Amino acid sequence: MATAELTNPVIKYIDVGTVTNGSTATGNWTADDDYTIRHIFIKAGGQATTTSTATLRIDDYVITKDEALCATFGTDARTALLLNIPFKKTATFYYSIKNTEGADKDFTIELVMVKGS
């Protein structure tokens, strides 16, 4: 699925850090403005994941019921899951990434957003 054209995109890069194989890393980021999340890209070592999972939510809104494969969200505009999630100023995006790639990996998350919601 190709992404729709985005006007004035804002990208938030989250460096999750090295996650040892079999371990889980958690964290969060609080919005500094009103946004709409259009894509969430989760990568391991700059590449697509194969078996790792994520649990994602914004405050009380749960994006992933229990957990989802990180690869479900895509890794670029050609494979992106097109989202339309309001992300209000001062709301907090929470993530939990479980590494099951078979080796320690450096995980990153990119929130591709547009201003406003």
Sequence and secondary structure as in RCSB ss.txt:
>XXXX:A:sequence
MATAELTNPVIKYIDVGTVTNGSTATGNWTADDDYTIRHIFIKAGGQATTTSTATLRIDDYVITKDEALCATFGT
DARTALLLNIPFKKTATFYYSIKNTEGADKDFTIELVMVKGS
>XXXX:A:secstr
      SSEEEEEEEEEEE TT EEEEEEE SS EEEEEEEEEETTB  SS EEEEEETTEESSSS EEGGGG S
STTT     EEE TT EEEEEEE  SSS EEEEEEEEEEE  
